[in-house]
């Protein structure tokens, strides 16, 4: 979820996840972010408001993640766009399996939804990604990891003093398409830290997502995060092309860890 120059696409992709060798303890939590308009290209947007709710829990076998985005945008023409995006995923702790449900609703686009799953081959080199509803379809993807594994890799790289990271990532948010994701990691020089995170190390992380197989060197989306070593994000900037949005943490609830036998 994070920004770079286009030259980041030229960095070598490393196929082996460093999270396979070392562990990162992700905090089980629910975070709420209030969104506001950060910038508008040529004044295309008059105003916007929105909220993101991110919830991370576990069933002892995998990570359960819910991501809800609500956003209302008013264009300079007076047209209003309302969007509600709900993403629910389950990712096996060992990175072998993944399930996802995506529901989107909006006054301009209408409602759409799909359900899918993915599993890694015995060799670990490929994953089979499938849409199971509404229409069955599948694709084989090579050299990709799932989102929680990608988050762990970023944190591990940051702890080891690395400043750049590249991965192939599949999260189901673009149906069966994977992304090339590039991260630039810098120290966080801001002093504002929620009480629940005091004493934790944090970084500024710039992310760029590229379409696999595209000849374009321009990312399809960019993000900037303030990321803590336990996986909590306290600020997020999202670039949608015509406009960018700034999100600030407005609520943080820590979940109790389940008793896993």
QUIMO-V592978 format. One record per residue. N is the residue number from 0. RES is the residue in three letters. PSI is psi in whole degrees, 0 to 359 (NA if undefined). OMEGA is omega in whole degrees, 0 to 359 (999 if undefined). D_CENTER is the distance of its C-alpha to the mean C-alpha in Angstrom with 1 decimal. Layout:
N;RES;PSI;OMEGA;D_CENTER
N;RES;PSI;OMEGA;D_CENTER
This chain:
0;UNK;56;195;3.9
1;UNK;NA;999;8.1
2;UNK;141;186;13.1
3;UNK;175;170;15.9
4;UNK;165;181;19.1
5;UNK;341;180;19.4
6;UNK;344;179;21.2
7;UNK;334;180;18.1
8;UNK;340;182;18.1
9;UNK;352;179;21.4
10;UNK;148;183;20.2
11;UNK;129;175;21.0
12;UNK;131;178;18.4
13;UNK;125;187;19.1
14;UNK;337;183;19.0
15;UNK;124;180;19.6
16;UNK;126;179;16.9
17;UNK;344;176;18.3
18;UNK;347;178;16.8
19;UNK;333;181;19.5
20;UNK;331;185;22.2
21;UNK;163;185;21.1
22;UNK;149;173;19.4
23;UNK;131;179;17.0
24;UNK;104;178;17.6
25;UNK;134;179;14.6
26;UNK;128;175;15.9
27;UNK;120;187;16.0
28;UNK;165;171;15.5
29;UNK;126;181;14.9
30;UNK;138;177;13.7
31;UNK;133;181;14.8
32;UNK;128;173;14.1
33;UNK;133;184;16.8
34;UNK;143;173;16.1
35;UNK;159;180;18.8
36;UNK;129;179;19.7
37;UNK;314;178;19.4
38;UNK;157;180;21.1
39;UNK;127;181;22.6
40;UNK;117;178;23.8
41;UNK;32;176;27.5
42;UNK;27;183;27.5
43;UNK;334;183;26.0
44;UNK;131;176;24.4
45;UNK;316;183;26.8
46;UNK;162;174;24.5
47;UNK;155;175;21.3
48;UNK;152;180;20.2
49;UNK;181;182;17.4
50;UNK;145;173;15.4
51;UNK;133;171;12.1
52;UNK;123;181;12.7
53;UNK;128;183;10.4
54;UNK;123;180;12.5
55;UNK;121;176;12.5
56;UNK;185;178;15.8
57;UNK;150;174;17.5
58;UNK;19;180;20.5
59;UNK;342;176;21.7
60;UNK;338;183;20.8
61;UNK;175;177;17.0
62;UNK;132;175;14.0
63;UNK;121;183;13.8
64;UNK;132;172;10.7
65;UNK;132;181;11.4
66;UNK;115;180;9.4
67;UNK;125;177;12.1
68;UNK;123;173;12.2
69;UNK;129;184;15.8
70;UNK;138;176;17.0
71;UNK;124;184;20.6
72;UNK;131;176;21.5
73;UNK;118;181;25.2
74;UNK;163;180;26.2
75;UNK;340;177;29.3
76;UNK;350;183;31.1
77;UNK;347;179;30.8
78;UNK;142;181;28.6
79;UNK;134;176;26.0
80;UNK;122;175;22.7
81;UNK;134;182;21.2
82;UNK;139;176;17.9
83;UNK;117;182;16.6
84;UNK;125;180;13.5
85;UNK;126;180;13.1
86;UNK;125;175;10.8
87;UNK;128;181;12.3
88;UNK;156;170;11.7
89;UNK;127;182;13.9
90;UNK;120;181;13.4
91;UNK;142;181;16.7
92;UNK;330;180;17.2
93;UNK;3;177;18.9
94;UNK;15;184;16.2
95;UNK;334;184;18.8
96;UNK;159;184;17.6
97;UNK;140;177;14.8
98;UNK;149;183;15.2
99;UNK;145;174;13.4
100;UNK;128;182;14.8
101;UNK;126;178;13.8
102;UNK;126;179;16.2
103;UNK;137;179;16.5
104;UNK;141;180;19.6
105;UNK;155;182;21.0
106;UNK;341;179;24.5
107;UNK;325;186;24.4
108;UNK;342;186;22.4
109;UNK;188;182;23.6
110;UNK;138;174;22.0
111;UNK;154;180;20.3
112;UNK;156;174;18.8
113;UNK;158;180;18.4
114;UNK;140;181;18.1
115;UNK;176;179;17.4
116;UNK;166;180;17.4
117;UNK;147;177;17.3
118;UNK;147;183;19.5
119;UNK;144;179;20.2
120;UNK;165;180;23.7
121;UNK;326;180;26.2
122;UNK;339;181;26.1
123;UNK;355;185;22.3
124;UNK;334;183;22.2
125;UNK;160;171;20.9
126;UNK;146;174;19.1
127;UNK;114;179;20.5
128;UNK;134;184;18.0
129;UNK;140;164;19.9
130;UNK;124;182;19.8
131;UNK;334;176;22.4
132;UNK;142;7;22.8
133;UNK;333;179;24.2
134;UNK;135;183;25.3
135;UNK;133;174;25.0
136;UNK;156;181;23.6
137;UNK;163;178;22.2
138;UNK;149;176;21.3
139;UNK;128;182;21.4
140;UNK;144;182;18.7
141;UNK;142;173;19.5
142;UNK;53;176;17.9
143;UNK;153;172;14.4
144;UNK;170;181;12.4
145;UNK;167;192;10.0
146;UNK;320;180;6.6
147;UNK;323;176;8.7
148;UNK;322;178;11.1
149;UNK;317;178;8.9
150;UNK;316;179;8.2
151;UNK;319;179;11.9
152;UNK;320;178;13.0
153;UNK;314;181;11.8
154;UNK;316;179;13.7
155;UNK;318;178;16.6
156;UNK;318;179;16.9
157;UNK;317;180;17.0
158;UNK;330;181;19.7
159;UNK;6;176;21.6
160;UNK;10;177;21.8
161;UNK;147;180;19.9
162;UNK;354;180;18.7
163;UNK;145;182;16.9
164;UNK;139;178;14.8
165;UNK;136;180;14.1
166;UNK;155;164;12.8
167;UNK;128;186;12.8
168;UNK;135;172;9.7
169;UNK;123;180;10.2
170;UNK;357;177;8.1
171;UNK;357;183;10.9
172;UNK;344;175;9.5
173;UNK;43;184;12.1
174;UNK;248;186;14.6
175;UNK;15;179;15.9
176;UNK;139;173;14.4
177;UNK;169;180;12.5
178;UNK;152;163;11.2
179;UNK;121;184;12.6
180;UNK;128;179;10.1
181;UNK;136;180;12.1
182;UNK;135;169;11.8
183;UNK;130;187;14.7
184;UNK;124;181;15.4
185;UNK;157;176;18.1
186;UNK;148;175;20.0
187;UNK;116;183;19.4
188;UNK;3;178;22.7
189;UNK;148;183;22.2
190;UNK;348;184;24.3
191;UNK;112;183;22.9
192;UNK;128;176;21.5
193;UNK;150;183;21.4
194;UNK;327;181;24.2
195;UNK;344;185;22.1
196;UNK;6;181;20.5
197;UNK;136;183;23.7
198;UNK;354;179;24.6
199;UNK;143;179;21.0
200;UNK;145;179;20.0
201;UNK;163;181;17.2
202;UNK;159;166;16.0
203;UNK;126;183;14.8
204;UNK;126;180;11.9
205;UNK;123;184;11.9
206;UNK;140;172;9.4
207;UNK;133;181;10.8
208;UNK;129;183;10.1
209;UNK;146;177;13.4
210;UNK;130;180;15.1
211;UNK;131;177;16.8
212;UNK;356;181;20.5
213;UNK;144;177;20.6
214;UNK;348;181;23.3
215;UNK;140;176;21.6
216;UNK;3;181;20.5
217;UNK;137;178;18.5
218;UNK;153;177;14.7
219;UNK;341;173;13.6
220;UNK;149;176;11.0
221;UNK;149;179;10.7
222;UNK;154;173;9.0
223;UNK;130;184;10.8
224;UNK;152;161;10.2
225;UNK;110;189;12.9
226;UNK;132;178;11.9
227;UNK;160;187;14.6
228;UNK;344;177;15.8
229;UNK;11;175;15.3
230;UNK;359;179;11.5
231;UNK;136;177;12.1
232;UNK;128;182;10.7
233;UNK;343;174;13.8
234;UNK;149;182;13.0
235;UNK;130;174;10.5
236;UNK;130;181;11.9
237;UNK;130;179;10.7
238;UNK;116;181;13.1
239;UNK;10;179;14.3
240;UNK;285;179;17.3
241;UNK;335;180;20.1
242;UNK;162;177;18.7
243;UNK;152;186;16.2
244;UNK;140;176;15.1
245;UNK;129;179;15.1
246;UNK;134;181;13.8
247;UNK;138;180;15.8
248;UNK;122;179;15.7
249;UNK;349;178;18.7
250;UNK;137;180;18.7
251;UNK;119;179;17.9
252;UNK;123;181;19.4
253;UNK;128;179;19.6
254;UNK;148;173;20.2
255;UNK;142;178;23.1
256;UNK;137;179;22.5
257;UNK;159;176;24.3
258;UNK;106;182;27.4
259;UNK;122;182;26.5
260;UNK;NA;999;29.7
